[in-house]
Amino acid sequence: MLVKLSEKLYARLCEEITRIKTTETDPFKVLSAILKCIRAALKELKDHISKNPFKDKAAQIHFFKHIKPKFYCLRIFYLEKYNIDTSIPARDAETLKDFYRDELKAIQRFFQHVYFYYQYYRLGATELDELYFIRGVEVQSVLIPEVPELDPEFATSCDYLFSKIKAYELLQDDLLKILKKFDLAVNDVPGEAKELPELKWTGDKVNLVEVIYALHFTGQLNNGNADISVIIRFMEKHLKIDLSRAYRDFTDIRNRKTSSPTRYIEQMRESIHIRMDDDLALKQVNKNRYKSTI
């Protein structure tokens, strides 16, 4: 019953947010109206679980690990987005891009700060759920950032942190889309001859992400000074591919357990070795044929 209620409530909340953003133009009024809707939705959830206690630990864990963060992350996301939107420098396009890149770096620093919990979230781990998502259980760890004063009847040790992780992933995707628009706005020089055919990446995206990070970590571009976000956007533009999930893809690459994190690069190396061996073998065959004719 709680799952169905939350789904209907979330769908209604998303509709309200869409309506607010399309009918209101003032940023502060938009934020205020959205936060009011989110508070109302959270209150409805809280009232429901107060009247209908969880039947077991599994139900409580599911609520605080998945359902509540799905709603609460929107509150964090729109607050952070408002702070970014109202801090945009009134400068040239390059300055704006630097501003958004810095915001992306701040998000990455947050993920690094809570690395253990971020991996727990990304991998869908469950081993510590009873510690993180049961009310009344305190986790003593300096890795958990400070959180606002929470209602003990409607909060656990990590539901706020999971909400923030979800919110920052949304914010990261939003910033990448903004940066992508900057690149799309740059037109080719009129009348410039196109000497080379257009190339498009048609392989798996995760393979390209592996190559991008390899180029970045080994400092192959701009004397090692090229920012990872710049490399990603360069590849997007010139290889005609959407890499908005590149950061998440790299996390998946890093978390590979059954294979090497450099699986594609090793595959490329093997392919090169095979080709070189074939070329050398062919060269030797031709050489022997030449000898037999003289």
Backbone as CSV, one residue per row, in Angstrom:
resi,resn,N_x,N_y,N_z,CA_x,CA_y,CA_z,C_x,C_y,C_z
1,MET,0.830,-1.212,0.000,0.000,0.000,0.000,0.863,1.260,0.000
2,LEU,1.935,1.235,0.805,2.816,2.394,0.891,3.510,2.662,-0.438
3,VAL,3.918,1.600,-1.126,4.600,1.759,-2.412,3.660,2.401,-3.431
4,LYS,2.432,1.924,-3.517,1.460,2.478,-4.464,1.145,3.936,-4.128
5,LEU,0.994,4.217,-2.828,0.736,5.592,-2.404,1.873,6.506,-2.807
6,SER,3.111,6.053,-2.588,4.275,6.887,-2.895,4.391,7.131,-4.396
7,GLU,4.065,6.128,-5.211,4.136,6.289,-6.659,3.140,7.330,-7.152
8,LYS,1.915,7.262,-6.641,0.895,8.242,-7.027,1.279,9.634,-6.535
9,LEU,1.798,9.683,-5.313,2.189,10.962,-4.723,3.348,11.589,-5.495
10,TYR,4.302,10.764,-5.910,5.458,11.275,-6.647,5.055,11.769,-8.038
11,ALA,4.178,11.025,-8.688,3.699,11.444,-10.010,2.969,12.780,-9.911
12,ARG,2.163,12.917,-8.873,1.432,14.175,-8.663,2.397,15.320,-8.365
13,LEU,3.434,15.026,-7.580,4.421,16.046,-7.243,5.156,16.511,-8.498
14,CYS,5.544,15.590,-9.354,6.246,15.947,-10.593,5.359,16.798,-11.500
15,GLU,4.093,16.481,-11.552,3.153,17.275,-12.355,3.049,18.697,-11.814
16,GLU,3.003,18.812,-10.497,2.928,20.133,-9.867,4.181,20.947,-10.135
17,ILE,5.327,20.310,-10.045,6.590,21.004,-10.299,6.652,21.491,-11.740
18,THR,6.226,20.651,-12.673,6.200,21.041,-14.090,5.274,22.225,-14.303
19,ARG,4.120,22.183,-13.666,3.155,23.280,-13.798,3.741,24.584,-13.257
20,ILE,4.400,24.509,-12.111,4.991,25.699,-11.487,6.054,26.312,-12.400
21,LYS,6.918,25.474,-12.960,8.015,25.969,-13.798,7.524,26.551,-15.122
22,THR,6.335,26.138,-15.561,5.806,26.653,-16.830,4.904,27.864,-16.651
23,THR,4.427,28.100,-15.438,3.501,29.224,-15.209,4.121,30.374,-14.419
24,GLU,5.251,30.112,-13.747,5.893,31.146,-12.933,7.279,31.439,-13.488
25,THR,7.676,32.685,-13.496,8.967,33.081,-14.059,9.970,33.550,-13.008
26,ASP,9.492,34.099,-11.916,10.400,34.596,-10.881,11.075,33.416,-10.172
27,PRO,12.421,33.346,-10.193,13.136,32.196,-9.625,12.805,31.918,-8.165
28,PHE,12.697,32.971,-7.349,12.418,32.763,-5.931,11.012,32.218,-5.723
29,LYS,10.060,32.727,-6.495,8.685,32.230,-6.374,8.586,30.780,-6.852
30,VAL,9.341,30.469,-7.890,9.371,29.085,-8.381,9.895,28.158,-7.290
31,LEU,11.032,28.539,-6.687,11.625,27.730,-5.627,10.659,27.574,-4.453
32,SER,10.058,28.680,-4.013,9.148,28.646,-2.861,7.969,27.719,-3.119
33,ALA,7.403,27.821,-4.312,6.244,26.992,-4.646,6.617,25.512,-4.715
34,ILE,7.783,25.219,-5.298,8.231,23.823,-5.413,8.504,23.241,-4.031
35,LEU,9.187,23.992,-3.180,9.489,23.510,-1.833,8.218,23.266,-1.032
36,LYS,7.223,24.104,-1.241,5.940,23.920,-0.557,5.293,22.608,-0.969
37,CYS,5.336,22.289,-2.254,4.765,21.030,-2.753,5.520,19.821,-2.200
38,ILE,6.848,19.935,-2.138,7.655,18.830,-1.613,7.369,18.614,-0.135
39,ARG,7.261,19.707,0.629,6.946,19.588,2.059,5.601,18.899,2.257
40,ALA,4.630,19.265,1.427,3.297,18.673,1.538,3.347,17.173,1.243
41,ALA,4.132,16.791,0.237,4.243,15.380,-0.116,4.932,14.591,0.999
42,LEU,5.994,15.149,1.555,6.704,14.483,2.646,5.818,14.359,3.884
43,LYS,5.015,15.384,4.139,4.113,15.339,5.290,3.070,14.237,5.101
44,GLU,2.592,14.078,3.875,1.618,13.028,3.604,2.236,11.653,3.833
45,LEU,3.494,11.503,3.437,4.188,10.244,3.681,4.371,10.002,5.179
46,LYS,4.768,11.037,5.880,4.984,10.916,7.319,3.688,10.566,8.043
47,ASP,2.605,11.219,7.676,1.308,10.938,8.307,0.886,9.490,8.047
48,HIS,1.194,9.017,6.839,0.798,7.654,6.494,1.536,6.623,7.344
49,ILE,2.859,6.777,7.486,3.598,5.778,8.258,3.323,5.918,9.762
50,SER,2.854,7.106,10.192,2.473,7.272,11.600,1.206,6.481,11.893
51,LYS,0.303,6.477,10.936,-0.970,5.768,11.099,-0.851,4.293,10.721
52,ASN,0.142,3.982,9.900,0.326,2.600,9.433,1.769,2.173,9.664
53,PRO,2.090,1.716,10.867,3.469,1.343,11.199,4.015,0.283,10.239
54,PHE,5.331,0.298,10.073,5.974,-0.687,9.209,5.738,-2.096,9.754
55,LYS,5.441,-3.034,8.852,5.142,-4.400,9.286,6.403,-5.161,9.692
56,ASP,7.558,-4.749,9.136,8.817,-5.402,9.498,9.993,-4.496,9.139
57,LYS,11.206,-4.946,9.434,12.406,-4.156,9.157,12.601,-3.937,7.661
58,ALA,12.265,-4.936,6.872,12.455,-4.826,5.419,11.637,-3.675,4.850
59,ALA,10.406,-3.514,5.333,9.539,-2.438,4.857,10.097,-1.083,5.269
60,GLN,10.599,-1.008,6.500,11.179,0.249,6.994,12.443,0.606,6.207
61,ILE,13.283,-0.375,5.955,14.505,-0.134,5.188,14.170,0.357,3.790
62,HIS,13.214,-0.292,3.136,12.840,0.107,1.776,12.346,1.544,1.747
63,PHE,11.576,1.925,2.751,11.038,3.290,2.776,12.152,4.317,2.918
64,PHE,13.044,4.129,3.889,14.075,5.130,4.161,15.263,5.053,3.192
65,LYS,15.399,3.943,2.499,16.501,3.812,1.544,16.083,4.247,0.142
66,HIS,14.828,4.033,-0.214,14.391,4.294,-1.585,13.267,5.326,-1.706
67,ILE,12.226,5.178,-0.910,11.050,6.032,-1.101,11.271,7.458,-0.621
68,LYS,11.641,7.629,0.642,11.824,8.994,1.155,12.912,9.762,0.395
69,PRO,14.098,9.177,0.129,15.124,9.914,-0.638,14.657,10.355,-2.018
70,LYS,13.763,9.606,-2.628,13.248,9.966,-3.947,12.524,11.304,-3.903
71,PHE,11.858,11.581,-2.775,11.150,12.851,-2.586,12.094,13.925,-2.047
72,TYR,12.853,13.562,-1.009,13.680,14.568,-0.330,14.805,15.078,-1.222
73,CYS,15.279,14.242,-2.141,16.359,14.682,-3.025,15.914,15.861,-3.888
74,LEU,14.623,15.934,-4.203,14.120,17.050,-5.001,14.257,18.362,-4.238
75,ARG,14.050,18.311,-2.941,14.218,19.511,-2.111,15.658,20.011,-2.164
76,ILE,16.603,19.095,-1.997,18.018,19.460,-2.030,18.402,19.942,-3.430
77,PHE,17.934,19.225,-4.453,18.268,19.571,-5.828,17.823,20.988,-6.181
78,TYR,16.570,21.331,-5.899,16.071,22.646,-6.291,16.681,23.773,-5.460
79,LEU,17.034,23.496,-4.213,17.745,24.500,-3.413,19.137,24.755,-3.993
80,GLU,19.859,23.682,-4.311,21.200,23.820,-4.877,21.147,24.480,-6.258
81,LYS,20.176,24.092,-7.056,20.043,24.670,-8.390,19.733,26.169,-8.307
82,TYR,18.899,26.542,-7.358,18.585,27.967,-7.170,19.846,28.742,-6.794
83,ASN,20.645,28.177,-5.887,21.887,28.840,-5.469,22.842,29.010,-6.651
84,ILE,22.912,28.006,-7.519,23.777,28.097,-8.705,23.238,29.140,-9.674
85,ASP,21.939,29.054,-9.975,21.326,29.957,-10.960,21.405,31.421,-10.536
86,THR,21.363,31.669,-9.230,21.413,33.054,-8.748,22.842,33.528,-8.496
87,SER,23.819,32.664,-8.788,25.228,33.040,-8.606,25.974,33.119,-9.925
88,ILE,25.242,32.964,-11.028,25.876,32.960,-12.345,26.523,34.319,-12.633
89,PRO,27.794,34.341,-12.973,28.456,35.621,-13.281,27.982,36.187,-14.620
90,ALA,27.758,37.472,-14.656,27.318,38.139,-15.893,28.542,38.446,-16.738
91,ARG,29.098,37.413,-17.351,30.333,37.566,-18.120,30.176,36.878,-19.470
92,ASP,31.299,36.677,-20.145,31.291,36.041,-21.463,31.059,34.541,-21.346
93,ALA,30.845,33.895,-22.486,30.507,32.473,-22.515,31.588,31.603,-21.881
94,GLU,32.849,31.926,-22.118,33.933,31.106,-21.579,33.960,31.166,-20.056
95,THR,33.677,32.354,-19.503,33.614,32.501,-18.047,32.462,31.688,-17.473
96,LEU,31.336,31.706,-18.180,30.177,30.922,-17.747,30.503,29.429,-17.748
97,LYS,31.187,28.983,-18.789,31.548,27.570,-18.854,32.480,27.199,-17.704
98,ASP,33.427,28.073,-17.397,34.329,27.823,-16.265,33.538,27.742,-14.954
99,PHE,32.530,28.591,-14.841,31.684,28.596,-13.643,30.982,27.244,-13.475
100,TYR,30.394,26.747,-14.554,29.691,25.471,-14.484,30.657,24.304,-14.274
101,ARG,31.848,24.400,-14.846,32.851,23.351,-14.624,33.251,23.297,-13.150
102,ASP,33.396,24.462,-12.534,33.747,24.509,-11.112,32.648,23.871,-10.259
103,GLU,31.403,24.091,-10.654,30.287,23.482,-9.922,30.327,21.963,-10.063
104,LEU,30.691,21.499,-11.244,30.826,20.051,-11.452,31.932,19.476,-10.564
105,LYS,33.026,20.202,-10.470,34.136,19.748,-9.632,33.717,19.677,-8.163
106,ALA,32.888,20.620,-7.732,32.405,20.617,-6.349,31.574,19.365,-6.068
107,ILE,30.779,18.974,-7.045,29.971,17.761,-6.903,30.875,16.537,-6.804
108,GLN,31.908,16.495,-7.660,32.839,15.374,-7.617,33.574,15.312,-6.279
109,ARG,33.900,16.456,-5.709,34.560,16.477,-4.392,33.633,15.905,-3.323
110,PHE,32.346,16.212,-3.429,31.380,15.655,-2.469,31.339,14.136,-2.580
111,PHE,31.264,13.627,-3.822,31.230,12.179,-4.009,32.501,11.523,-3.457
112,GLN,33.632,12.193,-3.616,34.884,11.649,-3.091,34.890,11.673,-1.561
113,HIS,34.288,12.721,-0.983,34.250,12.868,0.475,33.438,11.751,1.121
114,VAL,32.360,11.348,0.444,31.502,10.279,0.987,31.673,9.017,0.138
115,TYR,32.891,8.749,-0.291,33.171,7.690,-1.268,32.587,6.335,-0.856
116,PHE,32.792,5.943,0.395,32.307,4.631,0.833,30.796,4.532,0.690
117,TYR,30.099,5.566,1.146,28.634,5.544,1.091,28.137,5.674,-0.348
118,TYR,28.883,6.417,-1.172,28.491,6.561,-2.578,28.607,5.213,-3.291
119,GLN,29.663,4.462,-2.987,29.812,3.142,-3.590,28.728,2.189,-3.087
120,TYR,28.399,2.299,-1.823,27.324,1.475,-1.246,26.013,1.764,-1.972
121,TYR,25.766,3.029,-2.234,24.563,3.459,-2.959,24.591,2.985,-4.404
122,ARG,25.716,3.187,-5.097,25.813,2.861,-6.511,25.735,1.358,-6.764
123,LEU,26.302,0.570,-5.853,26.335,-0.871,-6.038,25.050,-1.550,-5.576
124,GLY,24.159,-0.790,-4.926,22.932,-1.383,-4.417,23.208,-2.380,-3.297
125,ALA,24.255,-2.107,-2.511,24.627,-3.007,-1.414,23.540,-3.019,-0.338
126,THR,23.503,-4.092,0.425,22.457,-4.247,1.449,23.003,-4.664,2.814
127,GLU,24.297,-4.983,2.892,24.860,-5.570,4.108,24.665,-4.711,5.361
128,LEU,24.685,-3.386,5.187,24.603,-2.485,6.346,23.261,-1.749,6.431
129,ASP,22.263,-2.237,5.718,20.966,-1.552,5.681,20.340,-1.392,7.062
130,GLU,20.471,-2.405,7.907,19.860,-2.322,9.239,20.556,-1.289,10.112
131,LEU,21.773,-0.943,9.753,22.503,0.097,10.477,22.160,1.481,9.941
132,TYR,21.961,1.566,8.625,21.759,2.853,7.971,20.303,3.298,7.857
133,PHE,19.373,2.341,7.785,17.994,2.706,7.438,16.943,2.187,8.419
134,ILE,17.335,2.021,9.662,16.398,1.694,10.730,16.411,2.848,11.727
135,ARG,15.234,3.335,12.090,15.149,4.472,13.008,15.752,4.137,14.367
136,GLY,16.418,5.127,14.946,16.977,4.964,16.277,18.384,4.408,16.312
137,VAL,18.903,3.957,15.171,20.263,3.417,15.115,21.206,4.528,14.691
138,GLU,22.223,4.801,15.506,23.165,5.865,15.203,24.457,5.281,14.623
139,VAL,24.972,5.946,13.604,26.234,5.544,12.990,27.292,6.571,13.361
140,GLN,28.304,6.136,14.067,29.382,7.031,14.464,30.470,6.999,13.397
141,SER,30.439,7.975,12.516,31.448,8.016,11.456,31.694,9.447,11.030
142,VAL,32.963,9.795,10.917,33.322,11.143,10.464,33.082,11.288,8.976
143,LEU,32.823,10.156,8.285,32.608,10.209,6.844,31.225,10.729,6.489
144,ILE,30.298,10.656,7.442,28.955,11.165,7.176,28.953,12.672,7.419
145,PRO,28.632,13.469,6.420,28.638,14.921,6.595,27.557,15.366,7.565
146,GLU,27.726,16.581,8.073,26.721,17.114,8.988,25.383,17.223,8.284
147,VAL,24.336,16.885,9.032,22.989,16.955,8.463,22.137,17.842,9.352
148,PRO,21.058,18.404,8.815,20.185,19.225,9.637,19.496,18.393,10.709
149,GLU,18.972,19.047,11.725,18.256,18.345,12.793,17.058,17.620,12.193
150,LEU,17.023,16.300,12.385,15.989,15.495,11.751,15.017,14.922,12.774
151,ASP,13.797,14.697,12.332,12.770,14.089,13.156,13.111,12.613,13.350
152,PRO,13.355,12.163,14.588,13.750,10.772,14.808,12.698,9.752,14.367
153,GLU,11.445,10.184,14.272,10.390,9.284,13.823,10.288,9.228,12.297
154,PHE,11.002,10.144,11.637,10.901,10.189,10.169,12.280,10.288,9.532
155,ALA,13.281,9.723,10.205,14.642,9.798,9.673,15.497,8.680,10.238
156,THR,16.542,8.331,9.480,17.530,7.342,9.914,18.920,7.935,9.697
157,SER,19.935,7.167,9.990,21.306,7.684,9.906,21.703,8.121,8.501
158,CYS,21.210,7.424,7.489,21.711,7.676,6.138,20.662,8.059,5.105
159,ASP,19.386,8.197,5.471,18.411,8.537,4.431,18.662,9.939,3.879
160,TYR,19.136,10.859,4.732,19.454,12.204,4.244,20.651,12.160,3.300
161,LEU,21.668,11.370,3.659,22.858,11.265,2.813,22.510,10.660,1.453
162,PHE,21.676,9.636,1.436,21.249,9.046,0.165,20.432,10.051,-0.645
163,SER,19.631,10.866,0.036,18.863,11.904,-0.651,19.807,12.915,-1.300
164,LYS,20.859,13.278,-0.588,21.813,14.248,-1.108,22.586,13.679,-2.291
165,ILE,22.946,12.404,-2.213,23.639,11.756,-3.332,22.749,11.771,-4.571
166,LYS,21.482,11.401,-4.404,20.539,11.426,-5.528,20.415,12.835,-6.098
167,ALA,20.326,13.827,-5.199,20.178,15.218,-5.633,21.396,15.685,-6.414
168,TYR,22.582,15.318,-5.939,23.804,15.749,-6.613,23.984,15.045,-7.950
169,GLU,23.480,13.833,-8.084,23.510,13.179,-9.389,22.593,13.925,-10.371
170,LEU,21.424,14.340,-9.883,20.517,15.132,-10.727,21.175,16.450,-11.126
171,LEU,21.842,17.079,-10.157,22.497,18.355,-10.407,23.651,18.188,-11.389
172,GLN,24.380,17.108,-11.261,25.484,16.818,-12.179,24.967,16.663,-13.600
173,ASP,23.894,15.900,-13.774,23.300,15.719,-15.102,22.822,17.055,-15.672
174,ASP,22.253,17.892,-14.821,21.749,19.189,-15.255,22.880,20.088,-15.732
175,LEU,23.986,20.088,-15.003,25.140,20.907,-15.375,25.771,20.423,-16.672
176,LEU,25.830,19.118,-16.866,26.394,18.576,-18.105,25.535,18.953,-19.310
177,LYS,24.222,18.966,-19.122,23.333,19.378,-20.209,23.544,20.849,-20.554
178,ILE,23.750,21.683,-19.533,23.994,23.112,-19.772,25.286,23.305,-20.551
179,LEU,26.339,22.609,-20.135,27.626,22.724,-20.828,27.522,22.216,-22.258
180,LYS,26.709,21.196,-22.460,26.520,20.667,-23.807,25.864,21.706,-24.709
181,LYS,24.938,22.494,-24.162,24.265,23.528,-24.943,25.252,24.598,-25.404
182,PHE,26.249,24.889,-24.583,27.270,25.860,-24.981,27.987,25.389,-26.242
183,ASP,28.304,24.099,-26.271,29.006,23.549,-27.432,28.108,23.533,-28.660
184,LEU,26.832,23.228,-28.470,25.902,23.203,-29.592,25.679,24.592,-30.179
185,ALA,25.908,25.623,-29.358,25.692,26.997,-29.814,26.840,27.513,-30.672
186,VAL,27.955,26.766,-30.650,29.115,27.183,-31.437,28.969,26.647,-32.861
187,ASN,28.818,27.520,-33.825,28.633,27.110,-35.223,29.963,27.042,-35.959
188,ASP,29.992,26.270,-37.018,31.183,26.220,-37.864,31.360,27.557,-38.574
189,VAL,32.580,27.865,-38.917,32.860,29.113,-39.626,32.200,29.052,-41.005
190,PRO,31.400,30.052,-41.388,30.707,30.030,-42.685,31.693,29.879,-43.838
191,GLY,31.366,28.981,-44.770,32.187,28.813,-45.963,33.435,27.996,-45.748
192,GLU,33.663,27.516,-44.515,34.876,26.745,-44.243,34.774,25.368,-44.903
193,ALA,35.791,24.993,-45.617,35.778,23.718,-46.327,35.883,22.566,-45.337
194,LYS,35.090,21.554,-45.572,35.130,20.374,-44.732,35.955,19.317,-45.460
195,GLU,37.194,19.206,-45.039,38.117,18.316,-45.739,37.954,16.866,-45.307
196,LEU,37.511,16.649,-44.082,37.417,15.292,-43.570,35.960,14.860,-43.422
197,PRO,35.683,13.583,-43.596,34.319,13.099,-43.395,33.971,13.120,-41.911
198,GLU,32.695,13.190,-41.623,32.234,13.211,-40.239,32.393,11.832,-39.622
199,LEU,32.881,11.792,-38.388,33.048,10.540,-37.677,32.058,10.458,-36.529
200,LYS,31.555,9.273,-36.287,30.589,9.059,-35.216,30.965,7.809,-34.443
201,TRP,30.980,7.923,-33.116,31.301,6.754,-32.298,30.103,5.803,-32.318
202,THR,30.326,4.583,-32.766,29.250,3.598,-32.862,29.492,2.392,-31.956
203,GLY,30.572,2.443,-31.190,30.830,1.370,-30.235,30.103,1.620,-28.932
204,ASP,30.381,0.803,-27.934,29.765,0.983,-26.623,30.272,2.267,-25.975
205,LYS,29.361,3.017,-25.367,29.746,4.281,-24.720,30.784,4.060,-23.634
206,VAL,30.605,2.979,-22.870,31.508,2.746,-21.746,32.942,2.552,-22.230
207,ASN,33.122,2.025,-23.452,34.475,1.869,-23.995,35.121,3.223,-24.261
208,LEU,34.331,4.156,-24.788,34.850,5.498,-25.037,35.181,6.198,-23.723
209,VAL,34.330,6.009,-22.728,34.588,6.606,-21.405,35.906,6.090,-20.841
210,GLU,36.175,4.801,-21.033,37.432,4.205,-20.573,38.619,4.880,-21.249
211,VAL,38.497,5.130,-22.547,39.575,5.790,-23.290,39.743,7.231,-22.820
212,ILE,38.640,7.927,-22.612,38.691,9.329,-22.179,39.436,9.467,-20.856
213,TYR,39.089,8.622,-19.894,39.752,8.708,-18.592,41.219,8.287,-18.682
214,ALA,41.516,7.359,-19.578,42.917,6.969,-19.781,43.724,8.149,-20.317
215,LEU,43.153,8.889,-21.278,43.819,10.079,-21.824,44.014,11.132,-20.731
216,HIS,42.996,11.279,-19.889,43.060,12.287,-18.820,44.108,11.919,-17.772
217,PHE,44.066,10.671,-17.297,44.966,10.252,-16.227,46.428,10.214,-16.669
218,THR,46.652,9.983,-17.962,48.034,9.938,-18.456,48.497,11.277,-19.021
219,GLY,47.654,12.310,-18.930,48.050,13.663,-19.308,48.410,13.839,-20.759
220,GLN,47.640,13.233,-21.654,47.964,13.275,-23.083,47.481,14.549,-23.785
221,LEU,46.594,15.302,-23.167,45.996,16.477,-23.822,46.358,17.759,-23.080
222,ASN,46.714,18.782,-23.855,47.062,20.093,-23.277,48.115,19.991,-22.171
223,ASN,49.117,19.152,-22.412,50.199,18.966,-21.431,49.678,18.505,-20.073
224,GLY,48.601,17.733,-20.119,48.031,17.207,-18.883,47.105,18.167,-18.169
225,ASN,46.810,19.310,-18.784,45.987,20.333,-18.118,44.534,20.327,-18.565
226,ALA,44.163,19.404,-19.445,42.779,19.366,-19.927,41.867,18.775,-18.859
227,ASP,40.837,19.514,-18.507,39.874,19.046,-17.510,39.058,17.899,-18.092
228,ILE,38.688,16.933,-17.242,37.940,15.769,-17.717,36.626,16.174,-18.369
229,SER,35.970,17.215,-17.838,34.689,17.645,-18.422,34.890,18.211,-19.825
230,VAL,36.037,18.854,-20.056,36.336,19.403,-21.380,36.570,18.263,-22.374
231,ILE,37.312,17.243,-21.946,37.576,16.099,-22.816,36.265,15.394,-23.177
232,ILE,35.407,15.235,-22.179,34.113,14.583,-22.422,33.305,15.357,-23.443
233,ARG,33.237,16.675,-23.289,32.437,17.490,-24.205,33.065,17.535,-25.609
234,PHE,34.399,17.491,-25.663,35.082,17.437,-26.962,34.698,16.159,-27.701
235,MET,34.732,15.036,-26.988,34.374,13.766,-27.608,32.905,13.760,-28.029
236,GLU,32.050,14.317,-27.182,30.629,14.397,-27.513,30.411,15.141,-28.822
237,LYS,31.071,16.289,-28.921,30.870,17.142,-30.080,31.406,16.514,-31.358
238,HIS,32.625,15.981,-31.295,33.290,15.531,-32.509,32.975,14.075,-32.882
239,LEU,32.497,13.298,-31.910,32.141,11.913,-32.221,30.633,11.694,-32.194
240,LYS,29.874,12.801,-32.047,28.409,12.762,-32.145,27.803,11.726,-31.203
241,ILE,28.086,11.855,-29.920,27.594,10.880,-28.949,27.236,11.583,-27.650
242,ASP,26.223,11.115,-26.980,25.775,11.677,-25.701,26.544,10.992,-24.572
243,LEU,27.380,11.774,-23.879,28.162,11.234,-22.766,27.756,11.858,-21.438
244,SER,26.476,12.201,-21.303,26.004,12.856,-20.077,26.121,11.944,-18.861
245,ARG,26.238,10.626,-19.085,26.381,9.682,-17.973,27.831,9.211,-17.796
246,ALA,28.777,9.979,-18.362,30.171,9.537,-18.341,30.696,9.322,-16.925
247,TYR,30.336,10.234,-16.003,30.833,10.095,-14.632,30.307,8.806,-13.992
248,ARG,29.035,8.500,-14.250,28.462,7.274,-13.703,29.086,6.047,-14.365
249,ASP,29.311,6.139,-15.684,29.926,5.020,-16.396,31.319,4.727,-15.844
250,PHE,32.072,5.797,-15.515,33.406,5.582,-14.975,33.334,4.918,-13.603
251,THR,32.318,5.273,-12.815,32.135,4.613,-11.526,31.882,3.126,-11.726
252,ASP,31.079,2.796,-12.732,30.820,1.386,-13.032,32.098,0.684,-13.481
253,ILE,32.914,1.380,-14.279,34.187,0.804,-14.726,35.080,0.506,-13.523
254,ARG,35.125,1.461,-12.609,35.982,1.324,-11.431,35.513,0.186,-10.525
255,ASN,34.216,-0.109,-10.579,33.657,-1.120,-9.687,33.591,-2.516,-10.309
256,ARG,34.151,-2.681,-11.520,34.120,-4.000,-12.141,34.805,-5.020,-11.238
257,LYS,34.116,-6.127,-11.028,34.664,-7.163,-10.146,35.111,-8.398,-10.916
258,THR,34.397,-8.721,-11.983,34.692,-9.956,-12.715,35.662,-9.745,-13.862
259,SER,36.004,-8.522,-14.119,36.946,-8.250,-15.208,37.797,-7.043,-14.849
260,SER,38.786,-6.782,-15.673,39.685,-5.664,-15.419,38.980,-4.336,-15.654
261,PRO,39.291,-3.292,-14.863,38.713,-1.976,-15.109,39.181,-1.361,-16.427
262,THR,40.261,-1.935,-16.996,40.747,-1.457,-18.301,40.472,-2.495,-19.383
263,ARG,39.295,-3.101,-19.308,38.940,-4.189,-20.215,39.054,-3.796,-21.690
264,TYR,38.524,-2.635,-22.044,38.532,-2.240,-23.453,39.939,-1.892,-23.925
265,ILE,40.699,-1.197,-23.078,42.071,-0.847,-23.447,42.908,-2.109,-23.646
266,GLU,42.681,-3.108,-22.799,43.394,-4.381,-22.967,42.952,-5.080,-24.249
267,GLN,41.681,-4.944,-24.570,41.178,-5.513,-25.824,41.835,-4.833,-27.024
268,MET,42.002,-3.512,-26.955,42.680,-2.783,-28.032,44.124,-3.243,-28.159
269,ARG,44.791,-3.387,-27.015,46.192,-3.826,-27.044,46.317,-5.197,-27.681
270,GLU,45.400,-6.104,-27.315,45.422,-7.450,-27.872,45.185,-7.419,-29.374
271,SER,44.253,-6.564,-29.813,43.955,-6.455,-31.244,45.166,-5.938,-32.014
272,ILE,45.889,-4.980,-31.420,47.099,-4.447,-32.063,48.167,-5.525,-32.178
273,HIS,48.350,-6.289,-31.089,49.343,-7.359,-31.111,49.006,-8.402,-32.178
274,ILE,47.727,-8.767,-32.260,47.301,-9.755,-33.256,47.576,-9.248,-34.665
275,ARG,47.223,-7.969,-34.903,47.436,-7.390,-36.228,48.926,-7.329,-36.578
276,MET,49.737,-6.941,-35.594,51.177,-6.860,-35.838,51.762,-8.242,-36.111
277,ASP,51.295,-9.251,-35.359,51.771,-10.612,-35.576,51.371,-11.103,-36.959
278,ASP,50.131,-10.789,-37.359,49.650,-11.185,-38.691,50.482,-10.516,-39.787
279,ASP,50.773,-9.210,-39.584,51.567,-8.482,-40.583,52.967,-9.064,-40.705
280,LEU,53.560,-9.397,-39.542,54.911,-9.972,-39.564,54.911,-11.348,-40.227
281,ALA,53.849,-12.141,-39.953,53.748,-13.467,-40.554,53.584,-13.351,-42.067
282,LEU,52.747,-12.381,-42.492,52.537,-12.172,-43.921,53.825,-11.706,-44.588
283,LYS,54.549,-10.846,-43.894,55.811,-10.344,-44.431,56.806,-11.476,-44.623
284,GLN,56.827,-12.388,-43.659,57.741,-13.523,-43.746,57.354,-14.457,-44.888
285,VAL,56.037,-14.678,-45.073,55.559,-15.518,-46.177,55.987,-14.927,-47.512
286,ASN,55.783,-13.619,-47.662,56.155,-12.941,-48.911,57.666,-13.006,-49.151
287,LYS,58.404,-12.900,-48.049,59.859,-12.963,-48.162,60.305,-14.333,-48.641
288,ASN,59.665,-15.384,-48.086,60.011,-16.753,-48.494,59.641,-16.991,-49.950
289,ARG,58.462,-16.440,-50.367,58.045,-16.576,-51.753,59.046,-15.908,-52.691
290,TYR,59.527,-14.733,-52.260,60.497,-14.000,-53.081,61.777,-14.811,-53.238
291,LYS,62.244,-15.437,-52.146,63.466,-16.231,-52.177,63.321,-17.432,-53.112
292,SER,62.103,-18.004,-53.119,61.884,-19.195,-53.944,61.863,-18.890,-55.429
293,THR,61.747,-17.639,-55.780,61.679,-17.266,-57.200,63.036,-16.869,-57.750
294,ILE,64.051,-16.818,-56.909,65.354,-16.376,-57.412,66.363,-17.512,-57.342
